[in-house]
Amino acid sequence: MKGHGTIEEINYNEVITLIENSDQATDDAKIVTKIIFSPQTGDYNYNIHHLKIYTKNKNVVYEAKIYGDFLLEQIQEKARTKNIVMESEAVRSYGGLLALLSFLLPIVLIVVFIIIFLRSAGSNNKAFDFARSRARLNKTKDVTFEDVAGQEEEKQELIEIVDFLKNPRKYNEVGARIPKGVLLYGPPGTGKTLLARACAGEANVPFYSISGSDFVEMFVGVGASRVRDMFKTAKQNAPCIIFIDEIDAVGRQRGAGLGGGHDEREQTLNQLLAEMDGFGSNAGVIVMAATNRPDVLDPALLRPGRFDRQIMVNLPDVKGREEILKVHARNKKFSPSVRLADVAKRTPGFSGADLENLLNEAALLAARYNRKVIEMPDIDEAMDRVLMGPAKKSRKYSDRDKNIIAYHEAGHAVIGLKLKHAATVHKVTIIPRGQAGGYNLMLPEEERFVQTKQDLLDEITGLLAGRVAEEVVFNEITTGAHNDFERATKIARSMVTEYGMSKLGPVQYEQRTGDVFLGRDYMKDKNFSSQIAHEIDIEIRSIIEECYERAKSVITEHRSLLDLIAHQLIEMETLTKEDIEELVATGKVAWWEEKKARETEEAKNNNKEANNTNTN
């Protein structure tokens, strides 16, 4: 204890004796001055009391444990008779705490019960929400038909749907009914979802959008329940439009693969079929859907009455590409040298998404070089990045490899220049990109929707010209032509087995077939004998060998042109269409010669200044 040195433990009887003899004692250690009692444990009945007895001798303190309130009362009575102060010093005020607990405990129990009840109710609601539709009501109108370019015919089909919703009387007067469903299909990136968003922006009716994968869950019956809930909501808000993106996730052909008719996805599809055109009525609800794979959809889903109108959204032509470029160029600044019409001509096979990415890459490149406007070199570089990937300038070639690659690419270019039906050379480079050591950008003069036999033969000849150039110049062959061979063989096989362009006649020997879930894309039905297979191989080899000899003849005849292009490539690394035309006409590239002369003059001037400095 603080202020006291000796503590002695005594019992009840000794406490009574000490108190009784306190007024007669001569020893200060026996004269009691104060007694303090407190509970020793947390027992709320105070059955055990801890006493501290202080004396005149401050170095001595007596301690005792008193069991029971009765004995404590006896000590208190003795202390009063001897005028000894006896005080209570409880460690904790359990009386107040008990009163507080007795007041708060019922309230806490009630609150806990309410929380448990609400959580239980919430979990039940979540279970019901799980089966509800995930369709989202589109309230924004940030995309309109003005933002859709390059797909005028497809856009017109949808404008008619929107007009029907706005002016139904005009169509009802002639007995027309609104199409129940519209299916948009085509290659990726062609603008199917964008067309649907434009419908949402133009139509003055509710527009619900959902992904096909939102119907598919691991729990049985959830998909069908969501379909029912979606159409129930749509009917309550009719007329309206429901848009299902990537419908092939739920609409694939039934009866294939594992699971059979009890598959959860098939139950969802069955419910969708019933809602679109079943026993019930869904008047005023138009279902729009988009997919890249119409070939895998169930035939029952595609029939009239469900999808009355099927619109193919194809890759844009040159005019469409120009219109798309204009839309994506609205918020970008271009140099006067940039002509979007030329860019459109150089991008056959590009989708709308590809063109948007092309201009965005060009803008990023312009910003990288701290330019305020996008210039034509930015677009050229962006096109190379989109087609082949970024340039790998860190990859250094030896002189031998550089010569081989230059002659390889020059071989492709010579065929493009000298064969009538070959594609035009737009760019040749030996700068490595992706997996390619160099590449040749060859595009047709005008877009072709059909190809003649001679077109295909010239294309194969051009593909083989790289290997031919290596053989003619170095009397050696390399591994650099493996991709050329792959493409040439594919064209030759198609000519023989699909297009009827061989001695075997106009017979299609290979057909893509197979179940949807069992590798349809990788299976071909071979309805011919082993003898025909042997003849097919002979015809393919004949086409390849004929084109190879033709390429060798052209390159041997124009060896000087091959050397000219290859040497210029080694020096400049990249040649554009204009550079090649000038090189063929004059034997040199004027701007490059001027640049070399200017650099030579600057080097001479720098040397003179250095010599003058050393002399001084």
Sequence and secondary structure as in RCSB ss.txt:
>XXXX:A:sequence
MKGHGTIEEINYNEVITLIENSDQATDDAKIVTKIIFSPQTGDYNYNIHHLKIYTKNKNVVYEAKIYGDFLLEQI
QEKARTKNIVMESEAVRSYGGLLALLSFLLPIVLIVVFIIIFLRSAGSNNKAFDFARSRARLNKTKDVTFEDVAG
QEEEKQELIEIVDFLKNPRKYNEVGARIPKGVLLYGPPGTGKTLLARACAGEANVPFYSISGSDFVEMFVGVGAS
RVRDMFKTAKQNAPCIIFIDEIDAVGRQRGAGLGGGHDEREQTLNQLLAEMDGFGSNAGVIVMAATNRPDVLDPA
LLRPGRFDRQIMVNLPDVKGREEILKVHARNKKFSPSVRLADVAKRTPGFSGADLENLLNEAALLAARYNRKVIE
MPDIDEAMDRVLMGPAKKSRKYSDRDKNIIAYHEAGHAVIGLKLKHAATVHKVTIIPRGQAGGYNLMLPEEERFV
QTKQDLLDEITGLLAGRVAEEVVFNEITTGAHNDFERATKIARSMVTEYGMSKLGPVQYEQRTGDVFLGRDYMKD
KNFSSQIAHEIDIEIRSIIEECYERAKSVITEHRSLLDLIAHQLIEMETLTKEDIEELVATGKVAWWEEKKARET
EEAKNNNKEANNTNTN
>XXXX:A:secstr
 TT  EEEE  HHHHHHHHHTTTT  SGGG EEEEEEEESSS TT  EEEEEEEESSTTEEEEEEEESHHHHHHH
HHHHHHTT EEEE  SS HHHHHHHHHHHHHHHHHHHHHHHHHHHHHHHHHHHHHTS   EE       GGG  S
 HHHHHHHHHHHHHHH HHHHHTTT    SEEEEE STTSSHHHHHHHHHHH SS EEEEEGGGG  SSTTHHHH
HHHHHHHHHHHT SEEEEEESTHHHHB SS SSSGGG HHHHHHHHHHHHHHSSS  TTEEEEEEES GGGB HH
HHSTTTS EEEE     HHHHHHHHHHHTTT  B TT  HHHHHHT TT  HHHHHHHHHHHHHHHHHTT SSB 
HHHHHHHHHHHHH SB TT    HHHHHHHHHHHHHHHHHHHH TTS EEEEEE S BTTBS EEEEE SS  SS
  HHHHHHHHHHHHHHHHHHHHHHS   GGGHHHHHHHHHHHHHHHHTS  STT S   EEE   TTTTGGG EE
E S HHHHHHHHHHHHHHHHHHHHHHHHHHHHTHHHHHHHHHHHHHHSEEEHHHHHHHHHHSS HHHHHHHHHHH
HHHHHHHHHHHHHHH 
